[in-house]
Amino acid sequence: MTDFKNLSLSRLRKMARAGQQILECYRLLGKTDANVVGEVLEGQGEFYEWDHYPPGDVFDHETNAQYYYHAHPPEGRAEKFGAEHGHFHTFLRPKGMPRNIRPAKVLDFEKPEGDNDALTHFVGIAMSPGGFPTRLFTTNRWVTGEVWYKASSVISLIDRFSMDLAYPSLPVNIWITGMLQLFRPDIEKLLMERDQAVQEWLDKHPGENVYEDRGLEITSIQDISVEKQIKLVNKALKAAKTG
């Protein structure tokens, strides 16, 4: 659980503002009975598991933030991680990072061919069949094909995730940007737990390449509620102002 008392006033304000933006997206989409997932899948035809939606992902060439939506086969997954319609994966590419951020020094590191290919994964956002977020999770490297960065490096990049474009939906892009801000403390914790899970797996499986081990998929996970998070943020913000 996040200790909101330890968050700075500026951080609480950013989280509160993100919460307001998310609720405004819900309000606008709700006027036409739409939702975040439906916006991404609009006009895409039949929904196929594993395919990325929209095709080619969503990429902001100015911020170098990126995301896509997809789903896995439900067999066995619901028992391990809970039922979901699908999930978003969120990334940042190197041209959106400060020059001092470098990939982690792992044994099998191979520099990608392209100068903007060493992307990092922030967090996955699991969505309910009704199109609302239910969980945040982090993954092992092989799951998304990312380049591995230490949790401390990834955490320092969270504020750089910004989808400042209208494709495929302005409300969705505002929403997903807001999600990483509203739940930033939780994402920080999940990323630290990610590195801990990888290290513990490596300790139990010496000599194996932990980053490509199919036995380790989800490295940390947490149930979330937008409405509950907003209430807690507003409560902490009020206390900080009057304290």
C-alpha positions, 0 to 999 in steps of 0.5 A: 500500500502506498503511504500517501503521507510521504508523498510531496505536495507537488506529487499529490497535485500531479496525481490529483490532476491525472485523476481528474483527467481520467474521470473526464475521459470516462465522462466523455466516452460514456456519453456515447456508451464508449470505453477506452478499450472500444476506442482502441479496437474501433474499426479494427475488425475481428479481435485476435489474441496476441495481435497488437491494437492498433496495428503498428502500436501507438507511437508519439514521435516527439516524446518517444512514448509507445503503447499497444493493447492485446490479449492472451489466450484465457486458458490458465491465465485467469487462474494465475492472474485473474480474468481480463479482456486484455491489457495495455503495454506501455514503453519509452524509447531511447530518444525520449530518455536522458543521455545518462540512462543506459541499459542494465549490464546483463550477461546476454545484452546485445545492442539493438541495430536501431538507435531508438530500439532499446525501449523499456517497458513501464507497466501493463494495465489489465482491463475488465470486459467492461473496459476499465482498469483492474490491475497493474503488472510488470513483466520479464524481458522476454514477454515484451521484447524490451531491453532491460533497464534497472528499476531505478532507471525506469522509475526516473523515466515515468514522467516522460511517458506522454501520449500527446497525439489524437491517434487512435483516440485523444481520450485514450491517450489522455487516459493512459498518460494519466494512469501512469501519473495517478498510480506512479507510486504504485508503479515505482513499487511494482518495478522494484518488486520486479527486480527483486523477483528476477533476482530471487528467480536467478538465485533459485535457477543459477546458470539459467538466463532468467530474462528469457526463462518462460517460467517467469512471466509476471514479475509483480502485480497489483489490483487497482481502483481509479476511484479509490486511488483518487479518493486517497489522493484527495484525502492526502492532498487535503491533509497536506494543505492543512497540516 
